[in-house]
Amino acid sequence: MEFPEGLKYSKEHEWVPVGGNTATIGITEYAQEELGDIVYVELPEIGEKIVKDDPFGAVESVKAVSDIYAPVSGTVLEINDVLPDNPETINDDPYGDGWMVRVELTDKDDLKDLMDAEEYAEYVAQQKEEDDDDEEEEDESEEDDEEEKEKG
C-alpha cells in the first residue's frame, strides 16, 4: 500500500499536499480499498467554505456511504469535474487523477495536526490490527453462538 512522501494525512484517511496557500484534498489508497468500488461522489460547490474536521462531501461504494472530512479549513477553489461521471477514478488513482477538491487555506496551522507519510503508515497499521482483533472477536462470538445452539 502506498503513502506518498510530501503529503499530509488525516485520521479520517484524507491526504493533502500544499502549494502556497492552496491545498488539494483526496482520500488515501487505504480509504478507497476499505470502501471498495466507488460508484458515486458528492462534492461541495466552488466558493463553498469547508471547516476542518467537518464533512464536506460523501463517497458511495458498493459497500457503504462514507462522509469525507475536511483535513483543513478553506474556500473551495476547484472541484474535480471528472469524478461525478467517473467516480471509479478514485479507485484507479487515489493520489493523482482521483483528487477531490482544491481549497484556499484559511489557516495554515491546520496542517500541524496532520500526519506525515511515516506517521500515517503506522496509524494505518494500528487500524488494521484493530480491525483484525474485531473480526477475531466476531468469529469467536459466532462460534460461541453455534456451540450454544448445538447444546440447546
Phi, psi and omega in degrees: 000142188255134173228090185303140174293157176087355176256158171253149185232145178257163177291344178268008173074038169255155176241154183213119163259147181239132174235113184065239181252014183248132177243137173259140183235137174210180175256153186283167176301320179301314181298314182292328177292320178296322181288323186088202185294118182277129185244347182202142178228132176248123182238159178287171177275154173298136182094344180289145177267135174246150185240131180313133178075358176261150177294140176236356180187189180212155176235130178248130178239180178293342181267320190193170171251131181231137174289152172252125184260140180287119177282345179217162175264147177173186179251131182292121179264327187204145172242155179281101183297341182288327191295320181303321180268341183223063184297337181295347176305327179296319178294319185287324188208069187299330183262000182238257183296346182272011177301158186251303182219158169242133182232151170274121184296138173275321185213111181296341178297338177305329184292337182296334182277354184267161183263154171273179186301318182294314179297319181293321178301318177295318180299315180296320178300318177297316180300316180297318178300314179298319178298318179297318178298316179299317180295319178299316179298317178298315180299317180296318182290327176294319178297317178300317178300317181294320178297319179299316180297318181295323180290321189302000000 
